Amino acid sequence: MSSQKQPVKLLTTFGSPFAHRAEVALALKGVPYELVHEDLDNKSELLLRHNPISKMVPVLLHGDDDRAVCESLVIVEYVDEAFDGPPILPADPYDRAIARFWAHFVENKVLLIIPLH
Ligand SMILES: N[C@@H](CCC(=O)N[C@@H](CS)C(=O)NCC(=O)O)C(=O)O
């Protein structure tokens, strides 16, 4: 089966802006996916196995359950590269760098002041 057609699961939790970021990327690309809701007070073996470093959601599982992508901004870029559909990041390297700059700015300066789980 082509990797484009392999099933996609997104480990998420209610109200996570980081998981929403990954969902927006999947929606923009028109990729069907299954949401798997995590209880962050009782993390699943699936989450701990696929994200042993930070143990956070979102985690994107593509194909068999051993292919896991962690970190929402990494997931956005993976989804952009792995699936057909309209590009998310600009084609021009300079424009891509500017998009990444603002994504990191939001990550480090804006989201840090919002209390999250
Ligand atoms: N830098 C991470 C942040 C993800 C994050 O903060 N996820 C929260 C939910 S909104 C989480 O899983 N928290 C569980 C924990 O801290 O143990 C990303 O962009 O994916």
Ligand as a Chemical Component Dictionary entry (heavy atoms), coordinates in Angstrom:
data_LIG
# 
_chem_comp.id                   LIG 
_chem_comp.type                 NON-POLYMER 
_chem_comp.pdbx_formal_charge   0 
_chem_comp.three_letter_code    LIG 
# 
loop_
_chem_comp_atom.comp_id 
_chem_comp_atom.atom_id 
_chem_comp_atom.alt_atom_id 
_chem_comp_atom.type_symbol 
_chem_comp_atom.charge 
_chem_comp_atom.model_Cartn_x 
_chem_comp_atom.model_Cartn_y 
_chem_comp_atom.model_Cartn_z 
_chem_comp_atom.pdbx_ordinal 
LIG N1  N1  N 0 6.015  21.406 21.988 1  
LIG C1  C1  C 0 4.948  20.434 22.025 2  
LIG C2  C2  C 0 3.974  20.831 23.119 3  
LIG C3  C3  C 0 2.864  19.794 23.295 4  
LIG C4  C4  C 0 2.121  19.956 24.614 5  
LIG O1  O1  O 0 2.413  20.873 25.424 6  
LIG N2  N2  N 0 1.140  19.064 24.819 7  
LIG C5  C5  C 0 0.426  19.027 26.069 8  
LIG C6  C6  C 0 -1.085 19.070 25.813 9  
LIG S1  S1  S 0 -1.576 20.664 25.206 10 
LIG C7  C7  C 0 0.717  17.707 26.772 11 
LIG O2  O2  O 0 0.753  16.668 26.154 12 
LIG N3  N3  N 0 0.912  17.761 28.097 13 
LIG C8  C8  C 0 1.149  16.577 28.882 14 
LIG C9  C9  C 0 2.320  16.712 29.808 15 
LIG O3  O3  O 0 2.900  17.819 29.907 16 
LIG O4  O4  O 0 2.657  15.727 30.463 17 
LIG C10 C10 C 0 4.287  20.376 20.648 18 
LIG O5  O5  O 0 4.297  21.401 19.942 19 
LIG O6  O6  O 0 3.797  19.305 20.248 20 
# 
loop_
_chem_comp_bond.comp_id 
_chem_comp_bond.atom_id_1 
_chem_comp_bond.atom_id_2 
_chem_comp_bond.value_order 
_chem_comp_bond.pdbx_ordinal 
LIG N1  C1  SING 1  
LIG C1  C2  SING 2  
LIG C1  C10 SING 3  
LIG C2  C3  SING 4  
LIG C3  C4  SING 5  
LIG C4  O1  DOUB 6  
LIG C4  N2  SING 7  
LIG N2  C5  SING 8  
LIG C5  C6  SING 9  
LIG C5  C7  SING 10 
LIG C6  S1  SING 11 
LIG C7  O2  DOUB 12 
LIG C7  N3  SING 13 
LIG N3  C8  SING 14 
LIG C8  C9  SING 15 
LIG C9  O3  DOUB 16 
LIG C9  O4  SING 17 
LIG C10 O5  DOUB 18 
LIG C10 O6  SING 19 
# 
